[in-house]
Amino acid sequence: MSEIVMPRLSDSMEEGTILKWLKADGDAVARGEPLAEIETDKATLTYESDAAGVLTIVVAAGETLPIGSVIAKLDDPGASNGEADAPADADADADADAEHSA
């Protein structure tokens, strides 16, 4: 899992405000895809992902944070597949237990 931090979008920028997330929590994101609109002291800019993965939003829209603060995390693209398989395995175990107790 990699962290996405508040970027320095201008030389004078000390903090930024996340105006709007362009992706939802849990969405798959490709490298270069727009993630959020960030307002600086001078402009509103679109921030793009530096890597591919599954987005976990850490900071809500409307929050103002200093540069370098973690705003989101990116899981490996295949990480969500393992989690999706876990409940199916649990269901299979429950079915097997039901057969043994019958």
ROVEX-356614 format. One record per residue: residue number from 1; residue in one letter; chain; x, z, y of N, C-alpha, C in turn. Coordinates in steps of 0.2 Angstrom, whole numbers, plus 2048, in hexadecimal, padded with zeros to 3 digits. Example, Ala and Ser with C-alpha at 12.3 -4.5 7.8 and 13.67 -1.06 7.14 Angstrom:
k = 1; r = A; c = A; n_east = 842; n_up = 827; n_north = 7E4; ca_east = 83E; ca_up = 827; ca_north = 7EA; c_east = 842; c_up = 827; c_north = 7F0
k = 2; r = S; c = A; n_east = 840; n_up = 823; n_north = 7F5; ca_east = 844; ca_up = 824; ca_north = 7FB; c_east = 840; c_up = 827; c_north = 800
***
This chain:
k = 1; r = M; c = A; n_east = 804; n_up = 800; n_north = 7FA; ca_east = 800; ca_up = 800; ca_north = 800; c_east = 804; c_up = 800; c_north = 806
k = 2; r = S; c = A; n_east = 803; n_up = 7FC; n_north = 80B; ca_east = 807; ca_up = 7FB; ca_north = 811; c_east = 802; c_up = 7FE; c_north = 817
k = 3; r = E; c = A; n_east = 806; n_up = 800; n_north = 81C; ca_east = 802; ca_up = 803; ca_north = 822; c_east = 802; c_up = 7FE; c_north = 827
k = 4; r = I; c = A; n_east = 7FC; n_up = 7FD; n_north = 82B; ca_east = 7FC; ca_up = 7F9; ca_north = 831; c_east = 7FC; c_up = 7FE; c_north = 836
k = 5; r = V; c = A; n_east = 800; n_up = 7FD; n_north = 83B; ca_east = 801; ca_up = 801; ca_north = 841; c_east = 7FF; c_up = 7FD; c_north = 847
k = 6; r = M; c = A; n_east = 7FD; n_up = 801; n_north = 84C; ca_east = 7FB; ca_up = 7FF; ca_north = 853; c_east = 802; c_up = 7FB; c_north = 855
k = 7; r = P; c = A; n_east = 801; n_up = 7F4; n_north = 856; ca_east = 806; ca_up = 7F0; ca_north = 858; c_east = 808; c_up = 7F1; c_north = 860
k = 8; r = R; c = A; n_east = 80E; n_up = 7EF; n_north = 862; ca_east = 810; ca_up = 7EE; ca_north = 869; c_east = 80E; c_up = 7E7; c_north = 86A
k = 9; r = L; c = A; n_east = 809; n_up = 7E6; n_north = 86E; ca_east = 807; ca_up = 7DF; ca_north = 870; c_east = 809; c_up = 7DC; c_north = 876
k = 10; r = S; c = A; n_east = 80C; n_up = 7E1; n_north = 87A; ca_east = 80F; ca_up = 7DF; ca_north = 881; c_east = 815; c_up = 7E4; c_north = 882
k = 11; r = D; c = A; n_east = 819; n_up = 7E2; n_north = 887; ca_east = 81F; ca_up = 7E6; ca_north = 888; c_east = 81D; c_up = 7ED; c_north = 88C
k = 12; r = S; c = A; n_east = 817; n_up = 7ED; n_north = 88F; ca_east = 815; ca_up = 7F3; ca_north = 893; c_east = 810; c_up = 7F7; c_north = 88F
k = 13; r = M; c = A; n_east = 80E; n_up = 7F4; n_north = 889; ca_east = 809; ca_up = 7F8; ca_north = 885; c_east = 80C; c_up = 7FE; c_north = 882
k = 14; r = E; c = A; n_east = 808; n_up = 804; n_north = 883; ca_east = 80A; ca_up = 80A; ca_north = 880; c_east = 805; c_up = 80D; c_north = 87B
k = 15; r = E; c = A; n_east = 7FF; n_up = 80A; n_north = 87C; ca_east = 7F9; ca_up = 80C; ca_north = 877; c_east = 7F4; c_up = 806; c_north = 877
k = 16; r = G; c = A; n_east = 7F0; n_up = 806; n_north = 872; ca_east = 7EB; ca_up = 801; ca_north = 872; c_east = 7E5; c_up = 804; c_north = 86F
k = 17; r = T; c = A; n_east = 7DF; n_up = 800; n_north = 871; ca_east = 7D9; ca_up = 802; ca_north = 86E; c_east = 7D6; c_up = 7FD; c_north = 86A
k = 18; r = I; c = A; n_east = 7D4; n_up = 7FF; n_north = 864; ca_east = 7D1; ca_up = 7FA; ca_north = 85F; c_east = 7CA; c_up = 7F9; c_north = 862
k = 19; r = L; c = A; n_east = 7C8; n_up = 7F3; n_north = 864; ca_east = 7C2; ca_up = 7F2; ca_north = 867; c_east = 7BD; c_up = 7F0; c_north = 861
k = 20; r = K; c = A; n_east = 7BF; n_up = 7EC; n_north = 85C; ca_east = 7BB; ca_up = 7EA; ca_north = 857; c_east = 7BF; c_up = 7E8; c_north = 851
k = 21; r = W; c = A; n_east = 7BD; n_up = 7EA; n_north = 84B; ca_east = 7C0; ca_up = 7E8; ca_north = 845; c_east = 7BD; c_up = 7E1; c_north = 843
k = 22; r = L; c = A; n_east = 7C1; n_up = 7DC; n_north = 841; ca_east = 7BE; ca_up = 7D6; ca_north = 83F; c_east = 7BE; c_up = 7D5; c_north = 838
k = 23; r = K; c = A; n_east = 7C0; n_up = 7DA; n_north = 834; ca_east = 7BF; ca_up = 7DA; ca_north = 82D; c_east = 7BC; c_up = 7E1; c_north = 82B
k = 24; r = A; c = A; n_east = 7B9; n_up = 7E2; n_north = 826; ca_east = 7B6; ca_up = 7E8; ca_north = 824; c_east = 7BA; c_up = 7EC; c_north = 81F
k = 25; r = D; c = A; n_east = 7B9; n_up = 7F2; n_north = 81E; ca_east = 7BD; ca_up = 7F6; ca_north = 81A; c_east = 7BC; c_up = 7F3; c_north = 813
k = 26; r = G; c = A; n_east = 7C1; n_up = 7F2; n_north = 80F; ca_east = 7C1; ca_up = 7F0; ca_north = 808; c_east = 7C1; c_up = 7E8; c_north = 808
k = 27; r = D; c = A; n_east = 7C1; n_up = 7E5; n_north = 80D; ca_east = 7C2; ca_up = 7DD; ca_north = 80D; c_east = 7C9; c_up = 7DB; c_north = 80B
k = 28; r = A; c = A; n_east = 7C9; n_up = 7D5; n_north = 808; ca_east = 7CF; ca_up = 7D2; ca_north = 806; c_east = 7D2; c_up = 7CF; c_north = 80C
k = 29; r = V; c = A; n_east = 7D8; n_up = 7CF; n_north = 80E; ca_east = 7DB; ca_up = 7CC; ca_north = 814; c_east = 7E1; c_up = 7C8; c_north = 812
k = 30; r = A; c = A; n_east = 7E1; n_up = 7C2; n_north = 815; ca_east = 7E7; ca_up = 7BE; ca_north = 814; c_east = 7EC; c_up = 7BF; c_north = 81A
k = 31; r = R; c = A; n_east = 7F2; n_up = 7BD; n_north = 819; ca_east = 7F7; ca_up = 7BD; ca_north = 81E; c_east = 7F5; c_up = 7B9; c_north = 824
k = 32; r = G; c = A; n_east = 7F6; n_up = 7BB; n_north = 82A; ca_east = 7F4; ca_up = 7B7; ca_north = 830; c_east = 7ED; c_up = 7B7; c_north = 832
k = 33; r = E; c = A; n_east = 7E9; n_up = 7BB; n_north = 82E; ca_east = 7E1; ca_up = 7BB; ca_north = 82F; c_east = 7E0; c_up = 7C0; c_north = 834
k = 34; r = P; c = A; n_east = 7DC; n_up = 7BF; n_north = 839; ca_east = 7DA; ca_up = 7C4; ca_north = 83E; c_east = 7D7; c_up = 7CA; c_north = 83C
k = 35; r = L; c = A; n_east = 7DA; n_up = 7D0; n_north = 83E; ca_east = 7D8; ca_up = 7D7; ca_north = 83B; c_east = 7D3; c_up = 7DA; c_north = 840
k = 36; r = A; c = A; n_east = 7D6; n_up = 7DA; n_north = 847; ca_east = 7D3; ca_up = 7DE; ca_north = 84C; c_east = 7D4; c_up = 7DC; c_north = 853
k = 37; r = E; c = A; n_east = 7CF; n_up = 7DD; n_north = 857; ca_east = 7D0; ca_up = 7DC; ca_north = 85E; c_east = 7D3; c_up = 7E3; c_north = 861
k = 38; r = I; c = A; n_east = 7D9; n_up = 7E2; n_north = 865; ca_east = 7DC; ca_up = 7E8; ca_north = 868; c_east = 7DD; c_up = 7E7; c_north = 86F
k = 39; r = E; c = A; n_east = 7DB; n_up = 7EC; n_north = 873; ca_east = 7DB; ca_up = 7EC; ca_north = 87A; c_east = 7E1; c_up = 7F0; c_north = 87C
k = 40; r = T; c = A; n_east = 7E5; n_up = 7EC; n_north = 880; ca_east = 7EB; ca_up = 7EF; ca_north = 883; c_east = 7EA; c_up = 7F1; c_north = 88A
k = 41; r = D; c = A; n_east = 7EF; n_up = 7F3; n_north = 88E; ca_east = 7EE; ca_up = 7F4; ca_north = 895; c_east = 7ED; c_up = 7EE; c_north = 899
k = 42; r = K; c = A; n_east = 7EE; n_up = 7E8; n_north = 896; ca_east = 7EE; ca_up = 7E2; ca_north = 89A; c_east = 7E9; c_up = 7DD; c_north = 897
k = 43; r = A; c = A; n_east = 7E8; n_up = 7DD; n_north = 891; ca_east = 7E4; ca_up = 7D8; ca_north = 88E; c_east = 7E1; c_up = 7DA; c_north = 887
k = 44; r = T; c = A; n_east = 7DC; n_up = 7D6; n_north = 884; ca_east = 7D9; ca_up = 7D7; ca_north = 87E; c_east = 7DC; c_up = 7D2; c_north = 879
k = 45; r = L; c = A; n_east = 7DF; n_up = 7D4; n_north = 874; ca_east = 7E2; ca_up = 7CF; ca_north = 86F; c_east = 7E0; c_up = 7D0; c_north = 868
k = 46; r = T; c = A; n_east = 7E1; n_up = 7CB; n_north = 864; ca_east = 7DF; ca_up = 7CB; ca_north = 85D; c_east = 7E5; c_up = 7CC; c_north = 859
k = 47; r = Y; c = A; n_east = 7E5; n_up = 7D1; n_north = 855; ca_east = 7EA; ca_up = 7D3; ca_north = 851; c_east = 7E9; c_up = 7D0; c_north = 84A
k = 48; r = E; c = A; n_east = 7EF; n_up = 7CD; n_north = 847; ca_east = 7EE; ca_up = 7C9; ca_north = 841; c_east = 7F2; c_up = 7CD; c_north = 83C
k = 49; r = S; c = A; n_east = 7F0; n_up = 7CD; n_north = 835; ca_east = 7F3; ca_up = 7D0; ca_north = 830; c_east = 7FA; c_up = 7CD; c_north = 82E
k = 50; r = D; c = A; n_east = 7FF; n_up = 7D2; n_north = 82D; ca_east = 806; ca_up = 7CF; ca_north = 82B; c_east = 807; c_up = 7CE; c_north = 824
k = 51; r = A; c = A; n_east = 802; n_up = 7D0; n_north = 820; ca_east = 802; ca_up = 7CF; ca_north = 819; c_east = 7FB; c_up = 7CF; c_north = 816
k = 52; r = A; c = A; n_east = 7FB; n_up = 7CD; n_north = 80F; ca_east = 7F4; ca_up = 7CC; ca_north = 80C; c_east = 7F3; c_up = 7D3; c_north = 808
k = 53; r = G; c = A; n_east = 7ED; n_up = 7D4; n_north = 807; ca_east = 7EB; ca_up = 7DA; ca_north = 804; c_east = 7E3; c_up = 7DC; c_north = 805
k = 54; r = V; c = A; n_east = 7E2; n_up = 7E2; n_north = 803; ca_east = 7DB; ca_up = 7E5; ca_north = 804; c_east = 7DB; c_up = 7EA; c_north = 809
k = 55; r = L; c = A; n_east = 7D7; n_up = 7E9; n_north = 80E; ca_east = 7D7; ca_up = 7ED; ca_north = 814; c_east = 7D4; c_up = 7F4; c_north = 813
k = 56; r = T; c = A; n_east = 7D7; n_up = 7F9; n_north = 815; ca_east = 7D4; ca_up = 800; ca_north = 816; c_east = 7D5; c_up = 802; c_north = 81D
k = 57; r = I; c = A; n_east = 7CF; n_up = 803; n_north = 821; ca_east = 7CF; ca_up = 805; ca_north = 828; c_east = 7D0; c_up = 80C; c_north = 828
k = 58; r = V; c = A; n_east = 7D5; n_up = 80E; n_north = 82D; ca_east = 7D7; ca_up = 815; ca_north = 82E; c_east = 7D4; c_up = 818; c_north = 834
k = 59; r = V; c = A; n_east = 7D4; n_up = 813; n_north = 839; ca_east = 7D1; ca_up = 815; ca_north = 840; c_east = 7CB; c_up = 811; c_north = 842
k = 60; r = A; c = A; n_east = 7C6; n_up = 814; n_north = 844; ca_east = 7C0; ca_up = 811; ca_north = 846; c_east = 7C1; c_up = 80D; c_north = 84D
k = 61; r = A; c = A; n_east = 7BD; n_up = 808; n_north = 84D; ca_east = 7BC; ca_up = 804; ca_north = 854; c_east = 7BB; c_up = 809; c_north = 859
k = 62; r = G; c = A; n_east = 7BE; n_up = 808; n_north = 85F; ca_east = 7BD; ca_up = 80C; ca_north = 865; c_east = 7C2; c_up = 811; c_north = 866
k = 63; r = E; c = A; n_east = 7C7; n_up = 812; n_north = 861; ca_east = 7CC; ca_up = 817; ca_north = 861; c_east = 7D2; c_up = 814; c_north = 865
k = 64; r = T; c = A; n_east = 7D5; n_up = 818; n_north = 869; ca_east = 7DB; ca_up = 816; ca_north = 86D; c_east = 7E1; c_up = 81A; c_north = 86A
k = 65; r = L; c = A; n_east = 7E6; n_up = 817; n_north = 868; ca_east = 7EC; ca_up = 81A; ca_north = 865; c_east = 7F3; c_up = 817; c_north = 867
k = 66; r = P; c = A; n_east = 7F8; n_up = 81B; n_north = 867; ca_east = 7FE; ca_up = 819; ca_north = 869; c_east = 801; c_up = 814; c_north = 864
k = 67; r = I; c = A; n_east = 806; n_up = 810; n_north = 867; ca_east = 809; ca_up = 80B; ca_north = 863; c_east = 80D; c_up = 80E; c_north = 85D
k = 68; r = G; c = A; n_east = 80C; n_up = 80B; n_north = 857; ca_east = 80F; ca_up = 80E; ca_north = 851; c_east = 80B; c_up = 812; c_north = 84D
k = 69; r = S; c = A; n_east = 805; n_up = 814; n_north = 84F; ca_east = 800; ca_up = 818; ca_north = 84C; c_east = 7FD; c_up = 814; c_north = 846
k = 70; r = V; c = A; n_east = 7FB; n_up = 817; n_north = 840; ca_east = 7F8; ca_up = 813; ca_north = 83B; c_east = 7F1; c_up = 812; c_north = 83D
k = 71; r = I; c = A; n_east = 7EF; n_up = 80C; n_north = 83C; ca_east = 7E8; ca_up = 80A; ca_north = 83E; c_east = 7E4; c_up = 808; c_north = 837
k = 72; r = A; c = A; n_east = 7E8; n_up = 805; n_north = 832; ca_east = 7E5; ca_up = 803; ca_north = 82C; c_east = 7EA; c_up = 803; c_north = 827
k = 73; r = K; c = A; n_east = 7E8; n_up = 802; n_north = 820; ca_east = 7ED; ca_up = 801; ca_north = 81B; c_east = 7EB; c_up = 7FB; c_north = 817
k = 74; r = L; c = A; n_east = 7F0; n_up = 7F8; n_north = 814; ca_east = 7EF; ca_up = 7F2; ca_north = 810; c_east = 7F1; c_up = 7F3; c_north = 809
k = 75; r = D; c = A; n_east = 7ED; n_up = 7F3; n_north = 804; ca_east = 7EE; ca_up = 7F3; ca_north = 7FD; c_east = 7F0; c_up = 7EC; c_north = 7FA
k = 76; r = D; c = A; n_east = 7F4; n_up = 7EC; n_north = 7F5; ca_east = 7F6; ca_up = 7E6; ca_north = 7F2; c_east = 7EF; c_up = 7E2; c_north = 7F0
k = 77; r = P; c = A; n_east = 7EF; n_up = 7DC; n_north = 7F0; ca_east = 7E9; ca_up = 7D8; ca_north = 7EF; c_east = 7E6; c_up = 7D9; c_north = 7E8
k = 78; r = G; c = A; n_east = 7EA; n_up = 7DB; n_north = 7E3; ca_east = 7E8; ca_up = 7DC; ca_north = 7DC; c_east = 7E6; c_up = 7E4; c_north = 7DB
k = 79; r = A; c = A; n_east = 7E7; n_up = 7E8; n_north = 7E0; ca_east = 7E6; ca_up = 7EF; ca_north = 7DF; c_east = 7DF; c_up = 7F1; c_north = 7DE
k = 80; r = S; c = A; n_east = 7DA; n_up = 7ED; n_north = 7E1; ca_east = 7D3; ca_up = 7EF; ca_north = 7E1; c_east = 7D0; c_up = 7ED; c_north = 7DA
k = 81; r = N; c = A; n_east = 7D4; n_up = 7E8; n_north = 7D6; ca_east = 7D1; ca_up = 7E6; ca_north = 7D0; c_east = 7D2; c_up = 7EB; c_north = 7CB
k = 82; r = G; c = A; n_east = 7D7; n_up = 7EF; n_north = 7CB; ca_east = 7D8; ca_up = 7F5; ca_north = 7C6; c_east = 7D3; c_up = 7FA; c_north = 7C7
k = 83; r = E; c = A; n_east = 7D1; n_up = 7FB; n_north = 7CE; ca_east = 7CC; ca_up = 800; ca_north = 7CF; c_east = 7C5; c_up = 7FE; c_north = 7CD
k = 84; r = A; c = A; n_east = 7C4; n_up = 7F8; n_north = 7CD; ca_east = 7BD; ca_up = 7F5; ca_north = 7CB; c_east = 7BD; c_up = 7F5; c_north = 7C4
k = 85; r = D; c = A; n_east = 7C2; n_up = 7F5; n_north = 7C0; ca_east = 7C2; ca_up = 7F5; ca_north = 7B9; c_east = 7C1; c_up = 7FC; c_north = 7B6
k = 86; r = A; c = A; n_east = 7C3; n_up = 801; n_north = 7BA; ca_east = 7C3; ca_up = 808; ca_north = 7B7; c_east = 7BB; c_up = 80A; c_north = 7B6
k = 87; r = P; c = A; n_east = 7B6; n_up = 809; n_north = 7BA; ca_east = 7B0; ca_up = 80B; ca_north = 7B8; c_east = 7AD; c_up = 808; c_north = 7B2
k = 88; r = A; c = A; n_east = 7AF; n_up = 801; n_north = 7B1; ca_east = 7AD; ca_up = 7FE; ca_north = 7AB; c_east = 7AF; c_up = 801; c_north = 7A5
k = 89; r = D; c = A; n_east = 7B6; n_up = 803; n_north = 7A5; ca_east = 7B9; ca_up = 807; ca_north = 79F; c_east = 7B5; c_up = 80D; c_north = 79E
k = 90; r = A; c = A; n_east = 7B4; n_up = 811; n_north = 7A3; ca_east = 7B0; ca_up = 817; ca_north = 7A3; c_east = 7A9; c_up = 816; c_north = 79F
k = 91; r = D; c = A; n_east = 7A6; n_up = 811; n_north = 7A1; ca_east = 79F; ca_up = 80F; ca_north = 79E; c_east = 7A0; c_up = 80E; c_north = 797
k = 92; r = A; c = A; n_east = 7A5; n_up = 80A; n_north = 795; ca_east = 7A7; ca_up = 809; ca_north = 78E; c_east = 7A8; c_up = 80F; c_north = 78A
k = 93; r = D; c = A; n_east = 7AC; n_up = 814; n_north = 78D; ca_east = 7AD; ca_up = 81A; ca_north = 78A; c_east = 7A7; c_up = 81E; c_north = 789
k = 94; r = A; c = A; n_east = 7A3; n_up = 81E; n_north = 78E; ca_east = 79C; ca_up = 822; ca_north = 78D; c_east = 798; c_up = 81F; c_north = 788
k = 95; r = D; c = A; n_east = 798; n_up = 818; n_north = 787; ca_east = 794; ca_up = 815; ca_north = 782; c_east = 797; c_up = 817; c_north = 77B
k = 96; r = A; c = A; n_east = 79D; n_up = 817; n_north = 77A; ca_east = 7A1; ca_up = 819; ca_north = 774; c_east = 79F; c_up = 820; c_north = 772
k = 97; r = D; c = A; n_east = 79F; n_up = 825; n_north = 777; ca_east = 79D; ca_up = 82C; ca_north = 776; c_east = 796; c_up = 82C; c_north = 774
k = 98; r = A; c = A; n_east = 792; n_up = 829; n_north = 777; ca_east = 78A; ca_up = 829; ca_north = 775; c_east = 789; c_up = 827; c_north = 76E
k = 99; r = E; c = A; n_east = 78D; n_up = 822; n_north = 76C; ca_east = 78D; ca_up = 81F; ca_north = 765; c_east = 78F; c_up = 825; c_north = 760
k = 100; r = H; c = A; n_east = 794; n_up = 828; n_north = 762; ca_east = 797; ca_up = 82D; ca_north = 75D; c_east = 793; c_up = 833; c_north = 75D
k = 101; r = S; c = A; n_east = 78F; n_up = 835; n_north = 762; ca_east = 78B; ca_up = 83B; ca_north = 762; c_east = 784; c_up = 839; c_north = 75F
k = 102; r = A; c = A; n_east = 782; n_up = 833; n_north = 75E; ca_east = 77C; ca_up = 831; ca_north = 75B; c_east = 77B; c_up = 832; c_north = 754
***
